[in-house]
Amino acid sequence: QVQLVESGGGLAQAGASLRLSCAASGRTFSNYVMGWFRQAPGKDREFVGATRSLGDIYLVDYADSVTGRFAISRDNAKNMVFLQMNSLKPEDTAVYYCAAGMDYGRRATSQAYTYWGQGTQVTVSS
């Protein structure tokens, strides 16, 4: 069982930065694929990015819409994963969720993840 708690959301102006954190419980955190998703009002949940640890190597992948602006990192020693969001745009406004799963091959789909956090709201004003 893994419990995930996101934090760091809030209100930001366009062009600003926010950093989201996700704290995970459990002793096998490093084995999990950690993903970030977001859901805007009236829209489906969409993939933002994901990371997987392979020993000292970290695989990271991003949605096209955030590539070059967002960055995912993780600290396996602290059971934490982060989403650094730069150059925010109003269209980034959504509830952001972190998720844990085991299937990196399907990382962009919700079905690849077993555990989900409660979400944190990010609102970007123009």
C-alpha positions in Angstrom: 0.0 0.0 0.0 1.3 3.4 -0.9 -0.2 6.7 0.2 0.5 9.9 -1.8 0.1 13.4 -0.6 0.6 16.4 -2.9 1.4 19.9 -1.9 2.6 23.1 -3.3 -0.3 24.2 -5.5 -1.7 27.6 -5.5 -2.3 30.7 -7.5 0.4 32.0 -9.9 0.6 34.6 -12.6 1.4 33.6 -16.2 5.1 33.2 -16.6 5.7 32.4 -13.0 6.9 29.2 -11.4 5.5 26.7 -8.9 6.9 23.5 -7.5 4.7 20.7 -6.5 5.8 18.0 -4.1 4.4 14.5 -3.6 5.3 12.6 -0.4 4.9 8.9 -0.6 4.6 6.3 2.2 6.0 2.8 1.8 9.5 1.2 1.9 9.7 0.4 -1.8 9.2 3.9 -3.2 12.3 3.6 -5.5 10.6 0.6 -7.4 7.6 2.7 -8.4 7.0 4.6 -11.6 5.9 8.0 -10.4 3.6 10.0 -12.6 2.1 13.4 -12.6 -1.3 14.0 -14.2 -3.7 17.0 -14.3 -7.3 17.5 -14.8 -8.9 20.8 -15.8 -12.6 21.5 -15.3 -14.7 19.7 -17.9 -11.7 17.9 -19.3 -10.3 14.4 -19.0 -7.3 13.7 -16.8 -4.1 14.1 -18.8 -0.6 12.9 -18.5 2.0 15.5 -17.5 5.1 13.4 -17.0 6.6 10.4 -15.3 9.9 9.1 -13.9 11.3 5.7 -13.1 14.5 4.8 -11.3 17.0 2.3 -12.7 19.6 2.2 -10.0 21.4 5.5 -10.4 19.7 6.3 -13.7 16.4 8.2 -13.8 14.1 7.9 -16.8 11.9 10.9 -17.3 9.2 11.5 -19.9 6.9 14.5 -20.5 3.8 15.4 -22.4 4.5 17.6 -25.4 2.5 20.4 -23.8 4.9 20.8 -20.9 8.2 19.7 -22.4 10.8 22.4 -21.8 8.8 24.1 -19.1 8.2 21.4 -16.5 10.7 19.1 -14.8 10.2 16.1 -12.7 12.7 14.9 -10.1 12.6 12.4 -7.3 14.4 11.8 -4.0 14.2 8.1 -3.3 15.8 8.5 0.1 13.0 10.8 1.2 10.2 9.1 -0.7 9.5 12.4 -2.6 8.8 13.3 -6.2 8.6 16.9 -7.4 7.2 18.7 -10.3 8.9 22.0 -11.1 6.6 24.1 -13.3 8.2 27.1 -15.1 6.8 29.6 -17.5 3.3 28.8 -16.4 0.4 29.5 -18.7 -3.3 29.9 -18.0 -4.0 26.6 -19.8 -1.9 24.9 -17.1 -4.7 25.6 -14.6 -5.9 22.2 -13.3 -5.9 19.9 -10.3 -2.5 18.1 -10.3 -2.2 14.5 -9.1 0.8 12.4 -8.5 0.4 8.6 -9.0 2.5 5.5 -8.4 2.5 2.4 -10.5 4.8 -0.3 -11.9 4.3 -0.1 -15.7 6.6 2.5 -17.3 5.7 1.2 -20.7 2.1 2.6 -20.2 3.3 5.6 -18.2 1.1 8.1 -20.1 -2.1 6.2 -19.2 -4.0 6.4 -16.0 -4.3 2.6 -16.0 -0.6 2.2 -15.4 -1.0 3.6 -11.9 -2.4 1.9 -8.8 -2.1 4.7 -6.2 -3.2 8.3 -6.5 -2.9 11.3 -4.4 -5.8 13.6 -3.5 -4.6 16.3 -5.9 -3.6 19.9 -5.5 -5.1 22.9 -7.3 -2.9 25.0 -9.6 -4.5 28.2 -10.9 -2.6 30.4 -13.4 -3.9 33.9 -14.1 -3.2 35.8 -17.2 
